[in-house]
């Protein structure tokens, strides 16, 4: 009997790559910025931090459900909930960036819009992954493992896409302003920790 374990481990590895997207919202560096930009960065970072924690918890739930004894029905339930949580988290991140308005930099509005679009797209993608997992046949272990393989492939694509607009948003002064926010620092620490576990 082929266990779901190897496939689900692959899934967990793919998923932890998704945590990297959170890091795209937490720049590094630390020069002086305008008060306006610092205030914008604080608003975004404060909005993003709880969502980063939610994504980290969803990551951890999937990582936990990767033992040899994990039953397909349990894996399905855990993964579906994790994807729902991630979908909600990215949607809330998009809302936080939207609410903060455009950063006070060149092309700020264009960058902000692109980031919001990207975050909402990620939210939709995780919602469709949830549906995909829920439709898997848990009574047939081999079929279930094959289905999970497809989910892992989709996850890999997700973890590789989506960061461009966010990177774009946090270039230069914006990134430096975000790096100074305590909430962005604490948002990046757990995400980078979970990104290294696979």
N, C-alpha and C positions, 0 to 999 in steps of 0.2 A: 504494500500500500504506500503510494507516494504521499508523504506528509505535505501539508501546506507550508511547513516551516521554511524551506529554502526560498520559496517564492515570496512568502510574507516578509522574510528578511530582506529580500531584494526591494520589496515595497517600502519597508521601513527606511532602507538606505536612500531610495529615491525621494522619499518624503522628507527626510532630514535635509536634503539638498534644497528643498523649498524654503527652509528657514533662512537661507541666504538672501531671499527677497526682502526680508525684514531688515537685514543689514543695509540694504540699499537706501533705506530711509534714515540711516544713522551715520552721518558723515564723520570725517576725522580732520584734525587740524585745530586751530583755535586762535585766529587773529581777532582784532577788534572789529566789530561790525556796527552798523547803525542800530539805534534803539528799535527802530521800526522792524528791522530784519530779525533782531533778537526776539522781539515780541512775537513775530510770525513763527519763528523756529520753536519757541516755547509752546505755542498753541498746537503746532503739528506734533511735536514730540510728546506732549501730554496726551494727545488723542491717540497716538500710535502705541504708546507703551502698554496699555492694558490689552490691546489687540495682539501685540507681539507675545505677551504672556499666554494668551489664549491659543495662539498658533503653537507655541512651545508645548503647552499641555496636550494639544491634539497630537503633536509629534510623539510625545512621551507615551500616550495611550496606545498608539500603533506599535511603537517599539516594544512595549510591554507584551503585546499580544503576538509575539513571534516565537513562542516556545514550541517545542515538538508536540506538546499535548494540546495546543490550541485547536479547538473545534471550528470547522468552517462557519457554523452559525454565529459563534462568538466573535470570530474574526470579522465577519460581515457586519455585525452590529457595531463593533468598536470602530471599524473603518468608516462606516456610513456616518456615525456620529462625529468622528474626527473631521471628515470632509465638510460636514454641515458647519461645524465650529469654524473651520478655516474659511469657508465661504462667507460666513457672517463677519469674521474678523477683517478680511480684505475689503468687504463692503464698508465696514465702519472706518477703516483706514482711508478709503476713498472719500467718505463723508467728512472726515477730519481735515483732509487736505483741501477739499472743496470749501469747507466752512472757513478755513484760515484765509482764503482768498489768494491772490497772486503774490509771490514774494517780491520785495522791492529790489529787483535786479533786472538786467536786460533780458527781454523775452520771458519775463516772469510768468505772465499770463499763459503764454503758449506752453511753457514747461509744466505749469500747474495743471492745465487741462489735460495734457498728455498723461501725466501721472494718475489723475483721477480716472481717465478712460482705462488705463492699464490695470489699475486696482479693481475696477468694476468688472473688467474682463476676467481677471483672476477669480473673482468671487463667483462669476457664472461658471467658470471652468471647474471649480471645486464642487459646485452644486451639481453639475452634470456627472462628475465622478461619483458623487454620492448615489445618484440614480443608477449608474453603471454597477456599482457594488451591490446595491439592493436587488438588482435583477439577476445576480449570479445564482447558480443552482448549488445550494449548500448540501444537497443530498448526494451528489456525485463529486467525490473529492478531486478526481482527476480533472473534471470539467471546471470545478471551482478554482483549482490551481491555474488552469489555462486562462480563466477569466481574470484572475488576479495579475497574471503576467501582463495582460493588456492594460490593466489599470496602472501597473508600475511603469509601463512604457509612456502612458499619458502623463504620469507624474514627472517623469524625467524631462519631458518636453516642457511642462509647466515650470519646473525649477530652473530651466535654462532660458525661458522667455520671460518677458515682463519686467526684467530689471533695468532695461535700457532707459525707459521713460523716467524711472525713479532715479537712476544714476544721473540722468540729465538734469532733473530737478535739483539734485543736491550737489551740483558742481560748484566750485569756487566759493564765493562768499556765503551762499546758502548752506553748503556743507559745513563750513567753519562755524557758522552761527548755530547749526544743529548740534555740532560736536560739543558745544559749551553747555548744552542743556542736560541737566542731571537725568531727566526722564529718557532722553535718547541714549545716554550712556548705559542706563540700566536695561533699556530695551535691547541693546545690542549684545550685552554679555550673555544672557541665557540662550539667545538665538545662536550665537556662535558656538556655544557649548554643545547644543543639540546637533548642530551641523557637522560636528566632528564624530558623532557616534553613528556607526552603521553596522 
